């Protein structure tokens, strides 16, 4: 038992090994019992020693059930619709028959627990009243004995429930021995899954690495970039296996360790530190991309496009994430000598088009068009090159000290030479918002000089509006040239669209890469961009031409190509909390010590996405904005250096209440009149759905009708092969029911009826995104937006429905198997809960979600509001009482046969 401390997860996600007394704690003992039960379960489900256990569903009026058995897993599954269950008086009974198939030996059935944990919907009884009364039952050869397990759900909720059973036996012989046989009964209540279940099969991606030494023929038209910062070959092994490991060159290990001391970025190690951390991340991404290596695929040749088409399952979901101009390597199956590199010409829903492959391959394919190929995707290094370059430029331009400002800057005198009168403002709404007004004035007067100014913009507080006003004021009152950057094209487009109303085409340009998806570009922006109508492509604008514009808008990575060539006076970085620090350096490195820098974002929302665990430990997922805000200069709240926007113009006060308390110290003020007056916020949508029951049992609860609702759904997530992307069919069904109920609502003012485009559905896994989207499309609902948390960052909808997906309901899973993944990440929680204006509906497994304190508060809040629906959760969560009860029941399970143990 002492060796299994990794089974347990602390409530605060700390390491159990840090607590010396942990191994003696009830929590650890409990998890060890669960681990042991699951370890031996494959053997426990087998009939043995002449004893057979059979489970059948009890017939009612000759009804033919959708009942399946999986003897290999000891699993019995009944699928039934809510309507059919109701016609069965909300009750199904299962007969558990024990048969002694021995020829000459009696077997004893031990009395005791049959159900391995209590469940409100399940109970068992012995019609002959023997085992109920703690009596042993003796089975003679050829005889059998039956008990009944009863499932009853008076509300007939959509659900997916599992209950494990256990029977323990003892042989009657000179040397008797004990053994147990276990089974599980699964009840799936709901409509038939309307989505193809092909996704539950094996993953199409084999993840087999290519053998070393294969010669790769370069594309005929090589469109790659020069690599100035490749991973040094001498560092590869150390970075791959981890610099904390030994076993190879200690000189290299000590060199790397010394460069990373003291474990985080400082003024002194800035340049060398970030180069090594970026190499750590690049290796992790390279290995991750190998998971999508494909075997035994075929290509189609599109003569009209002069390209080969490759079908890639999951491509529409960005798995793998590839863009135009990325590379793909191709070789014939079994060839360990030569491969061919092609360039991705375009990315379609299910296929990529590959061009510029060496003509030797084309000739070979023409002779063997059905030949099977091996394919691997090649990581594009462009973004890494730009980040390395940005780090070097920040250092070369003497800007590193500006990113580590001291508190003593507050002692200097700040002069504000430019005043702003009410008539000066372009957006008059800012006049009544003191925080926005202060931020604009301070940015205009560059009060933070020489360090960056920070606009801390919580959800719905008008961060982008504030930046746009500040940009316009600088344009109006100075001659400064302005660069505006953001990590993603969508954020750049939002700023550009707002500035278009006030800027001429000669004043502003929106620079876009040739890899950008034309379908996502607002058509009006094309006239303000570097789009060439004749060639229908985005052309690179020479650096000297950029100086004629007052405002240049582009992404952080794209602007890196203009380093040392383009010199703006002011650099605005929007959504700065989403980008890793080296990516922000791509833009900051464009300037120098005299350049004014403004960072805007919210460190409480989604940060950088990082693959490498060592890179995470070293702070790559910790944005520059977040790091700066922890320094005393900004933590002081001095308005010369930072402004926190506090007036929320998006969400109903009920929706904002919990995130405000958990993340913003209660400082936000809900001011959206539209959300407050929306009749939708006074209707509980879930009670309009058939078979959905109100579960509020707290006295003194508020009247029904709330902007926030919760549906408790007992179900089970699934995944395709070894894919990390989960989906949950039962939650998909409930999401559809919610959408259907919303669209059927009718208000006195018809304009307030719900429209499809007003609904957003957030779920943490791309597989669930695709299934929900397909389910809705099957019912001709096509304008409801479905996406991951990242998709909705910076967005808002009148209605948000959240499908949490993770619902591993089995109380017999130890904590290591009980992790919530994305659901337990506080920044994703904050983003998801703050997108809605008038209605927020969460669908999830309550007894799983309540293992996270934030989700538990959401569930309790919905109870207080009288808007908690669905399955009860208070009786099946892991309370101390339930843990003790499960331990008693597990104590009766003979995990290893005493006969086997004796023989060993």
N, C-alpha and C positions, 0 to 999 in steps of 0.2 A: 504493500500500500504506500510505503514511503516514496516509491519511485513514480507515483502518478499524480504529482501536484499540478502538472499541466492540464489536468482535467477540469480544473475550476477556474472560473472567471469572477473576479471581484466586481462589486456593484459599480465601482468607479473605474473599472478596466485596468486597475493596477495589477502588479504581478503577485500571485499568491505566494511565490517563493520568498517574497520580502517579509512575510509574516511567519516567524519561527513556530508559532503555536497552530498554524493553519492545518497541519496534517492531523492534528487531534480534534479538529473542529467537526461538528455535525455536518457542515456543508461539504467538507472533503470526504468524510466517511460515506455520506449519501451519494456523492458523485462516483466514488469508487465502486459502490454497490451497483450503480447504473452501468458503469463501464464494464464490470464483470458480467452482468446480465446480457448486455449487448454483444460482448465478446463471444459468449457461448450460445447465443440465440440460434445460430445456424444449426447447431447440433440439437438444441432443445425442441425445434419444430418437428423433428423426425419421430415417426412411430417406431418404437423399439421394445425389445425384451418381450415381444409377443403382445404388446398392448397397442391398440389403435384408437385414435380420437378423431371422430367425424363430426363436422358441423353442417347442419342443413337449416334452411329457412322453413318455418312452419307455414303451410299453405292456408290461405283464407279464400273460401268460395272458388277454389280452382284457379286462382290468379296465377299467371305465368310470370315469374320474377326474372329480372336481369341480374342473375346471381352467378358469380364466377369464383373458381377456386384456384389457388396457386399452391400446390402441395409442397413445392420446393421451398417456399417462404412461409408456409403455414398461414396463409392469408386468405380470408374469405371476404368477397366484396359484393355488396348489394347496391345497385343503382336504382333510384326511385324518384319520381317527380313529387313536388309538394302536394299536388292535387291527389295523386294516388295514395300518398301517405295519409292524407286527411280522410280518404275513403276507407282506410284501414283503421279508423279511429285513432290516428296518429301513433300507431303502435305496431311494431314488428317483433316477432319472437323467433329465436334461433334455438334449435335443439342440438345439444352437445352430447353425443353418444360415445361412451367408452366401451370398448369390446375387448374381452380377454381371448385372444386367439391361441393361447397356449394349449397344449394337448393334455398336460397332466399337472398343472401347477395353478394354485389360486393366487390372486393379486388383490391387495388392499388398496382402496382409494382413501387417501387421507382427507379428513374434513378440514375446513379452514377457508382461506380466501381463494376465490376463483377469479374475481376481477382484481387486476394488479394495481388499480387506483380507483377511488370513488369518482363517480360521474353522475351528474344530475339526471342524465338521460338514460343511464343503464342500471340495471339491477339483475341479480340472478337468484334463482330459487330451485329447490329440489322438490318436485311434485310428491315424492315419497317421504319427504320430511326427515331424511336420515342425515345427510351432510349438513343441513341447516342446523341441526341440533348437536353438532360436533361428534357425530357417530362415525366410526369407520365402516366402510361398506366393503364386503368381501365378494369378489367376483370369481366364480368357478370357471373352469375351462369352457369356452364356447358361449358364455353368458355375456350380457351387456347391461349397462346402466346409463340412464339419461338425466341430465339437468337442463334447465332452460335459462337462457339469457334474454332479457326483455329490453328492447329499445323503445322509448316513448318520448316524443317531442310534441307537446300539445300545440306548439306554434307552427310546426312544419317549416322551420326556417331553411333557407338555402344553406347547406353546410356540407362538410366533409369530415366525418368523425371516425376515430379509430379507438378500439378498446382491446388491450391485450388480456388474454385469459391464461391461466396456469392450473394444471392438475398435477398433483404429486402422488406417486404410487410406491408401494412396497411389496416386494415379492415374499411369498410364504414358502420358505425353504430352509434347509439347515443353516445357510449363511445368507440371510435376507439382505437385500440392498434396496436403496431408495433411488428414484429418478423422477424427473418432471418432464411433462410435455406441454408446450405452450402453443397458442394460436392467437391470431388477431382477427377481429371482426371489424370491417370497414363499411360505414354507411355513407353513401354519397347522395345527398338530396338536392335535386335541381334538374334543369332541363338538360337534354343531351348536348354535349359540347358540339357547337356548330362549326368549330374550327378544326382543320385537319390536324390529326395527331402525329403527323410525320415528324414533328419537332421533338417528340419524345424518344425518337430512335437515336442511333449513334451519331456523333458529330461528324460532319463531312471533312473536317480538318484533322489530319493525322498527326501533325506536329512533329514529323520525323526530320531531324536535321540532315542536311546534305553532308556527305563525306568530305573531308578536307582534300585539297589538291585539285579540285575541278577547275579547268580553264574556262573562264567566262568570256564569250565573245561580245565586245561592246556594241551598242546600237550603231546603226549606220550613220545616223545624225545625232551625235552625242550632244545632248542639251544640258549636261550637268554643270555644276559649279566647281570652282577650285576649292580644294580642302586645305585650309591653313591650320586647322585645329583638330586633326585626326587623333584618335586615341593612340598614344605612344605604344608601340608593340611591347616594350619592356614592362609596361604597366598592366597589360591585358589580363594576365593570370591573377595578379593581386587584386585588381578591381572586380574581376569575375567572381572569385571565391571569397572575397571580403578581406579587408586589410586587418581585421581582428584575428584572422586565422594565421597559423604558422605553416611550416612545411616547405617554404621556398625562400627565395632571396631576401634575407633580413635587411640588407641595405636598402632595397626598394621599399620594403614595408615601412622601415623607419623614415624613409624619405617622404612617403605619402602621409604617414601618421603625423609627422612634424608639420607638414603643410596644412593639415586640417586642425591642428591644435588652436584653440582650446575646445574644439568640437562645434564651434559656430563661427559665423563670419565676423571679422573685426576690421578696424582700419588697417592693421598691420598685415593681415593675411589675405585681404580682399581679393586680389587678383588670382593668386595661386589657388586659394580655397575654392573659388567658384569654378575654375577650370576642372579641378579634380571631381567636384560634385556633379558637374555636367557630364563628365565621362562616366561616372557611376550610373547616371540616369540613362545615358545612351546605350550602355550595355544591357540594362534591364529592359529597355524598349526593344532592342534587337532580339533578345531572347523571347520576349512576349510575342513579337511578330512571327517567330518560328512556329508558334502554336497554330498558325493558319496555313502552314505548308500543306499542300494538297497532293495526293497521289492518284494515279490512274484516271486522269481527266483527259478530255479531248478538246481540241480547238476547232472553231469554224472560221473559214476565211471569208471576209466580206470584201469582195473585189471592188465594189463601189467606194469603199472607205480605204482601200489598200491597207487593211488591218486585220488582225486575228481577234476573234471574240472568245472570251473565256467566261463561262458561267461560274459565279461565286455565290454560294448560298449565304444569306445574311447580309449581303452587300448593302441593301437598302437601309440596314440598321447600323451601318458603319462598322461592321465586323467582317473583315478588318477595315480600318479606316484608311482609305487610299484616296488620293486626289490626282487630278491630271498632272502629268510630268513625273509622277513617281515611277519607280522601276519594278519590273517583274522578271525573274529568272526562270527559264524553261529548259528542261532536258528530257530526253526520252527515259522512260522507266528502266532502271538498271544500269544506265550509262554513268560511269563514275569518272569520266575523263573530260567531257566537254558540255557546257551549257551556253545558253544564248540569253542576252539581256535585251528586253524590249522596254519601250516607253509607253506609259498609259496615255492614250490619246483622249479617252473620255470615259466617264463613269456613269453607267445607266442603272436602272433599278436592280437588275440581276446579273448584269454582265459588265466586264470592262473590255474596252477595245485597246489592243496593243499594236503599236506601230514601230517602224525602224528596227525590226529584227534582222540580223545578218541574213543576206540572201541565201547563204548555204542552208539555213534552216528552212526557208521558204521552198527551196528546191526539194529538200528531203520530204517536207510535208506533202508537197504535190504528188509524190510517189506513194506516200503512206498517210492519206488523210484521216484514217481512223486510229492511227498510232496513239498509244496512251502515254501521257506526259506526267512528269513531276513538276510542280510549280512552287516557287517561294516568292514572297513579297519582300522587297528590299526597302529598308528604312531610309527615308529622305533625311539627309544631314543638314539641309539648308537652314532650318530653324536653329540647330545647334551652332552652326557656323556664325550666324548672326548674333547669337547670345554670347558666344566666346568673344567675338569682335567687340560687342557692346561693353563687356567687362573691361577689356583692354583699353577701349577709348575713354571710359570713365576714369580709369587710373591715369592714362596718358594726359588727359586734360585737367588733372589736378582736382577732380570733383569728389574723390572718395571722402575727404573730411566733411563735405556737405551732407553726406548720408549718415554721419555719426555726430549730429549736432549736440552741443553741450547746453545744459540748463542756464549757464551764465549769459547766454545770448539775450535773455529776458531783461538783463540789467541795462542794456543799451537803450538809447532814446530813439523812438520810431516817429518819423515825420510823415504825415499824410498831406501831400501837396494838392491832391485832386479831390474835389468834393462832388458829391452826387445829389442833385436836387430831385424832387419828385418828377419833374418834367423830363429828366434825363433818361428815365427807365423805358426800355423797349417793352418789357412785360410788366404791366402795372400791377399784376397780382402780387409781385414781390414786395410792393410797398407795405403791405400789411403783414409781411413775414419778416420779423426782425433778424432771424438767423441768416436767411438768404440775403437780406440786404447787407448785413455785416460782411458776409463772405465776399460778395461782389466788390464792396468798397475796399476791403483788405487786399484782394487780388489786384484790383486796379492800381492801388498804391504800393504794391509789392512790399508789404510790411514784413514779410518773412525773410527778405533778402539777407544773406545769400543762400539760405536753406529752403527746401520745398515748403509750399503752403499746402495744407491738407483740408479737404472738404469731406467730412465724415457724413455720408448720406445713407441712413437706414432706409428700409423699404418705403416707397411711396412718399418720400419727403421732398422730391423735386430736385435731386442732385443734378441731373442733366440740364434742367431748366436754369439752375444757378450757374452752371458752367457756360451755357450759351449766353446768358446775360453778361457774364464777366468778359467773354470773348468780344461781344459787341461793344462793350464800354471801352475796352482796350483799343479796338479798331477806331472808335469814335474820337477818343481823347488823346491817342498817341499815334506814332508812326511805326509801331513795332510790328514785326512779322511773327506770325503765330503758327505753331505746329500742334495739331490735335491727334492723339493716338489712343488706341484701345486694343485689347488683346484680340478681339473678334471683329469681323466685318460688320456684323449686325449692330454692334454698339457704335461703330464709326458711322453707319448709315443713319442712326437715330439722331446723332449730333448734326450731321450734314443736312438732314431734312429740316431740322429746326432752324438752321442758319440760312437755308435757301431763301426763306421769306424776306431776309434783310440784306442778302449779299448778291452782287452781280456775278455773272460767270467769270468776269475778268478778275474778280477779287478772291474767289474760292475755288479750290480744286479738290476733288475726292479721288485720291490715287488708289487704283485697284490692281491686284495681281491678275495675270492671265489665267490663273487657276481658279478664280472665283466662279461660283455657280451663278450663271445668268438668271436662273429662275428665282433667285432670292434677292435680286437687286430691284429696288423701287425704280420704275421706269423713268420717273422725273429726274433721278440722280444722274442718269447717263449723260445728260447735257453738261453736268458739272464735273464730269469725270474724265479720265484719260482714254475713254472709249473711242476707237477709230471706226466710224460708220462704214467706210469703204472696205476695210479688211475684216470688219466685225470682230475685232480683237482689242484688248487693252494694251496700249503701247507704253513702253517705258518713257517717262518724261526726263530729259536731261536735267541735271542739278541746276545749271545756270538758268533754266527756264522757270524753275520753282520760285526763284526770288521775285518774280513779277507778281506773285499772288500774295495777298495779305494773310490768307488762311489756307493751310495744307492739312488735309485729313487723310489718315491712313492707319494701317495696323502697325503694331510694335515691330513685328518681324520684317514687314515690307520696307519700313523706313530705314532699316539697318543698311541697305545698299547705298544710302546717301551719306554715310558717315564720312566726315572730313570734307564733304563737298557742299553741303547745305547747312546754313547757319541761321536758324530762327532766333528771335529774341525771347520768345515765351514758348514753353512746352507744356501743354495740358495732357494729362494721361487719365482718361476716364476708365472706370471699372478696374482701377489699379490693383484692387485686392484679388483679382482673378488670375493675375500673371505672376510667375516666379520672378524673383529679383533680377536674375540675369536678363530676362526678357524685357523688363522695364529699362534695363541699362542700354538696350538696343536703341531706345529713343533718347534717354538722358545723355548717352555718349555723343549724340549729335551736337549738343551744346558745349558750354564751357563754364568756368566759375562765375561768369557774369550773366548767364542765362537764367531767366526766371522759370521756376518749375512749380507746377500745380498738380497734386495728386488727388484724385477723387475716387471714392469707393466705400465699401462697407466690409471690414474684416470679419464681421459676424455672419456674412453670407459665404457662398462657395469660394474657396481659394483655388490655388493652382492644382492641377491634376498631376500626380507624380507616381511613377511605377516602382522606382527603386526604394527599398526599405532603408538602406544606408543614406541615400540622398534625402529621404524624409527626415531621418534622425539629424542630419546636418542642416536642415532648415530650408530645403528647396521648396517645400509646400507652404512655407511661411513667407507671404508676400512682403515686398519692401514697405508698403503702406502699413501692414500690421506690425512689422518690426519697428518702424519709425514711431508709431503711436504708443509703443511701450516705453519710449525714451521720455525722460522727465520733462523735456521741453514741451512735448505735445500732450503728455498725460496731465499736465497742469491745466489744460483747457484754455490757455492764453489765446485770445481771438486774433492776435497778430500772427499766429502760426497755425491755428486750427479752428474750425467751426463745425460744430455738430448740428445738423438740421434736425428739427424736432417736430415739425408739424406734418402729420401724415395725411395726405389728400386722397388716399386710395381706399382704405379698408374700413368696414364697419367696426365700431368700437369693440364689439364682442370678439370679432376675429383677431383684432390687434392686441387684445388684453393679455393673452398668455405670452406671445413672443416679446411684447413690451416688458413684461415682468422678468422673463428669463434671460433676455439678451441686452436690453437697453436701460435697465435700472428704472423702469417706469417713467422715463423722460419723454416718451412720445405722446403726442396729442392727436386723437382721431378727429379729423375735421371734414370728412367727406360727407357733404349734404346728400349727394346722390345715393351713397350706400346707406346712410341713416334713414332716408325716406323710401327706400326701395321696399315695396310690399313683399318681395321674395324673402327678405330677412325676417319676416314675421310669420313665415310658413315653414312648418317642418315637412320637408319633402319625403322623408323616409316613411312616414305614416301613410302616405298615399300609395305605397307599394303593397300589393297583396301578400299576405302571410308574414309581413314584417311587424313585429310586436315591440311596443314601447317597454323599455326595461328599467325606467327610473323608479327606484324604490326609496329614495331619500326623502325624509319628511321636510316640509317647508321649502320644497324646490320651487323655482321660479315658474311662471306660467309657460305653457307650451308655445312654441313658435320662436325659433332662434336662428341667428345667422350662422351658427356653428352646430354641426350634427356629427354623430358617430354611429357607425353600424358595426356591431361585433359579429364577426363571421369565423366560425371554426372550419378550417379547411387545411389544405396541404399544398405547398409549393412543389413545382416540378422543374426539371431542367433537361436540356438535350445533351446526352452523353456526359462529357466532363466540362461542358460549357459553364462559365461562371455566371451566366445570365439565366435567372429564374423566371418562371411564369406561374400564374395561379388561376386555373380555369373558373373556380367558383367566384373569385373576386371579379373576373372578367364579366361573368353573368350579372353580378350585382351592379357593376358600373353601368352596364347597359340598362338595367331596370331603373337606375337613378336618372340616367339621361332621358329615358322614355317618360318618366314621371315629371321631370322638369319641363319637357317640351309640351306636355299635356296641360300644364297649369294655365289657368285663364284668370286675368285680372280685369277690373272695370275699365282701366285704361289699356286698350289693346297694345299700345306701344311698349308696355311693360311686360308683355308675354315673352317668354324665353326664346331666344333664337339660337340656332346651333352654334354660330360663331362666337356666342357669348360664353360658351362652356369650354373649359380647359381641363384636361385629365393628366395628372402627374403620377408617374410610377417610377421607381428607382431602376428598373431593369429594362433594357431594350427589347428583350423577348416578350415581356408583358406589354410593352408599347405596341409591338406589331400585332399581337393577338387581340388587344382591345380595338385597335384600328380596324382589323379585319372583321371582327364581330359587328362593329358599328356599320361598316360598309355593306355587310351582308343584309342589313336592315335599312339600307339607303340613307344612312346618316353619315354624311361625308364632310361636313364643315366643322365638326367638333375637333378641336386640336388636341392631339395626344403626344406626349413627349416625356423625356426624363426630367429630372430636377434641373439639370444643366440647360435644357431647352428653354425653361421658363425663367431663368435668372434674368432679372431686369424687366420682366414682362408682368402683365396683369390681365385678369379676366373677371367678368361679373361673377362667374361661378367657377370654383375649382373643386374637382373630385380627386381624391388621393387614394390610389390603390397601393397599400404598403407591401403586398406580395408575401413577405416572409411570414409563414404560419405553421412552422413545425410544431404541431400541437402535442406531440407525444411527450408526456411527462416522464417517460422512461429514457429520455435522451439526456446524457450527462452534459454539463455546461459547455464543454469544448465543442459539442455538436449543436449548441443552442445559440450560437452567435447570430446577431441580427444583421451583420453586414452593414449595408448602406443605411438601413433604418436607424441604426444607432449613432449616426454621425450628426452632431448637433448643428453644423452649418447647413446640411441638407434639410434637416428638420425646420430650421428657421426660414429657408428659402421657400420650401413647399407651403408652409402655413401662412406666408405673407403675400401670396400672389392674388388672393381672392378679394373682390370688392364687397360683395353683398352676401355670398353664400359659400361656406366651406363644408364639404362632406368628406369624412375620412372613412375608408373601409379597411378593416384589418382584424387580425386575430388578437383579441383583447388580452388573453392570458400570456401571449408572447410579447406584445407591445408593452405591457405593464412591467416587464423586467427592466425597461428603460425608464428612468425617473421622469424625463420630459414627456414621453408618451403617456405615462401613468397620470400626469397632471392634466393632459388633454382629455383623457377618458373621464377622470373625476370631474373636470370642468363641464363636460357634456352631461354628466349625471345631474350636476347642480342646475344646469339650464333646462333639464327635462327633455333633452334631445339625444338620449342614449337608446339605441334600438338593437334588436337582434339577440344573439345568444348571450346568456349570462356568463360572467367570468369569475365572479367572486368565489365560487365553490371549487374551481378547478385550478386556480393559480397555486404556486408553490409557497403556501404559508408554512410556518413552522409546524402547525398541526398536521397539514397534509404531508409534509416531508416525513414526519414521524410515522404516519399511517402507511405511506408507501414503503418505508424501510421495514415495517413489520410484515407487510405482505411479501416483499421480496425475500425476507428471511425464510419464508416457506418454500421458496423455489430452490430445488436441488440443481445448481448450475452444472455440476459434474456428477455423473453416476457414481454412487459409492462403490459399485463393483469395479468400474474402470479405475477409480482412485486406488482401490485395493490392489488391482493388478499392476498399477504403475509403481 
